[in-house]
Amino acid sequence: MITGAPEITGDVVVIGNAGAEYDTRGYVTAYDVKTGARKWRFFTILHDPATGPQENADLEATLRTWGPDSRWDLGGGTAWDAINHDARFDTVYVGVGNGGPYPAWVRSPGSGDNLFPSSIVALDRKTGRVKWHYQETPSDSWDFTATQPMILTDMVVDGRNRPVIVHAPKNGFLFVIDRETGKPLRINPLVRVNWASGYDLKTGRGAAHAGRRAV
C-alpha cells in the first residue's frame, strides 16, 4: 500500500510503499511521468538468497549484514515517506523504515547491522543505483524508522560551507549528513535517550547500551 506523497523530479515520479509491520518488502519505484512506464525499482531489503541473485547488484553487498537464518519471508524496510530529490547532485534520498519484525534477533538471529532498514539511501535519479547509504540505527530493534522529513540545505561545518541533510529520525538524535558523501558531520541527542550513549563520528555508529532490547 502507498501512504506517502510521490516525489516528481525531471522525467520521473518516485514513490515508495508502506506496511513493514505486515510482512511487506520495501522498495521505491521510478515511473515515467508521461507514460507511466517503470524506469527502475530499488529494493530496500533482501529477498531469500537461496531463490537467486538479488534484483539490485547493490543488495549483494548487504548480505554480510544479515545472518544465514534470517526470516526472509517477513520483509520490512518500507519507504513510506521522506523521499527527496537533490538537483545539485541529481540524487534521490530515501528514508527507510523499520525491519520486520522489530527485534533484530527474531528477524535475523546472530546477524549484523541489517541493511537498509532505518537508513538514508542516496540513489542516482536516472538509474536507481546506490551512491551512498548511512544507517542511522544499526540493527534496529525499536522501530526507529528513518522515514521522517529531511531538510536539504547548506551549512557551515568546521569552517566549510557544506551541502547537508538535517534529519531527526525516531531514535532521538539529530543528524547533519553531507549530501554528497553520506558522511555524518554532527550527531547530537534531541531528547533524553536511553538506547545509546552517543555516536562515533569517525565510524558513524551509535554506541548502544547493553541490554536495551525491544520486546
N, C-alpha and C positions, 0 to 999 in steps of 0.2 A: 504494500500500500504506500501511497505518497501523501505525506503530511506537510512538507515544506514547500517553499516557493522555488521555482526554477531560476537559474542564472543564465541570462541571454548575453552572449559575447560573440561578436563577429558574426559568422555564419552558422553558429551552433547554439543550441539551448541545452544546458546541462542540468540534470535532475537526479536526485538520489531516491532512496526508499527508506521505509521505517519498518519496525516490527522485530527488533533484535530479541525481544522477550518472547517471541512466538516462533522460534526456530527459523527465522528468516535470515538468509545470507545477504550481506551488504554489498552494494555496488553503486556506482554512478555511471550514467549514460549520457552521451552527447548525441543530439539529433540535429539534422539539417533543418534550419529554420524555415526553409521554403518547401521542402518535400516531405519532411518528417522521417527521412531515411536515417537509420542509425549510423553514426560516424565511428564511434568507438564505445567500448564499455570497460570500466576498470572495476574489478572485484576487490573489495577491501579485506577479504578474508579467504583463506584457502578452501579448496574442496579436498576430499579424501585423496591423498597422493596415489593410493592403490588403484584408483579409477583412471589414471592417466595424467599427462602433463597439465599444469595449471594454464588457465586461459591467458594470463599475462606473464611474460617472462620475468617481470619484476617480483612476482609472487614466489618464484622458485627459491630466491634468496632468503625468503622469510621462513622456510621450512625449519631452519635450525632454531627458530624461536618457539616452535611448537613441539610437543612430545609425541612419541610414536603411538601413544594410547589416547590421543585427542578425540573428542566427540565431534567428529566432522559432520554428523547428522544434525547438529544443533544450530550452527551458524552464528549469527550476531554481526557486530561491526557495521550496522546500518548507518547511512549518512543521510539523515532526515532533515538536516538544516545546515547552516553555516557553509555554504558553497559560494566562494568569491572569486572573481576574475581580476587579475592584476595586469593591466595593459602594458605596464613598463616591461615586464618580463614575459608577457603572453602566457601566463601561468594561471591555472585554476587551483585554488586551495580548498581542500575538502576536510571538514572536521568530522571525524569518525566516532561513532557511538560505542557503546559497551559490547564486550563479548558475551556470548550466550552459552551456558548460563553464567550468572555473575561470578561465582567463585572460580578462580583460575585452576584450583586443584581438582575441580569437578570437570571442567571443560577440557583440561589438558594436564593431567597428573605429571608431576616431575618435570615440567617444561620451563621455558624461559619467559621472554617478555610478551609473547603472543602478539605479533604484528598482524594487522594495523589497527585494532581497536584502540580507542582513547588516544588517537594520534591526529596530527595535521599532516596531510599528504599533499605535496605540490605536484600537479600533473601538467604536462605540456598540453596546451589547449588544442593543438592540431591533431595529436596522436594519442593522448591519454597515457603516455609513458610517464613513469615517476621521475621527477627531477630531484626531489629530496623528500625526506619524511622526518618528523620529530614526534616521538611518543611522549605525551605529557604525563601519563600514568602507566609505567611498565607493569605488565602482568596484572592489570586492573581487576580487582575483586570487589569493588564498591559501587559499580555503576557510575564511575567518574567519567562521563562522556566528554568528548571534545567538540560537541555539536553546537556550542554557544556562539553567538555572533562574534565576528572578528572585526577589528579596526585596522585598516591599512593606512599607514601614514609615514611621514619622515620624522626622525627624532635624532637629536644629537646624543650619541653614546660614546663615552671615552674620547671626547673631543672630535668625533667624526659624525657627519650627517649620514644617517643610515636609513634605508627603506625597511620598515619593520611591520610586523603583525603584533598588535596588542590583543591579548586573549586572556579571558578569565573563565576557564572551564569549571567543572563541578568539584574539582579536587581542592579548592580553597586557595590556590596560588594564582598570581598574576604573572603572565609570561610576556616578555618582549623578545621577539624572534626575528632574526634577519630574514627578510623576504627572499633574498637571492640565494642564500646558502642553507637556510634552515637552522643555523646555529642560534641557540638561546643566548641572549645578551644580558638579560636580567630576569630573575625569578624570585618573587617575594610573596610571602603569605598575605592574603587579604583579610583573613579571619583567623580565629583560633583553629589550628589544625592538629589533629591527634593521630593521623595515619603516617605522617612523615615528619622528620626533623628539619628538612630543607633539601636543597638541590646542590649538586656539584656542577658549577658552570663549565668546567673543563670537559666533563663527560655528558652533561645534560641530564643526569639521572637523579631521581629522588632517593633519599635515604629513608626507606620505610621502617617504621618501628616494628620490632619483632613481636609477633603475637597479635598484631592488628589484622584480624581476618573477618571477612564477611561471612554471614551465616545464612 
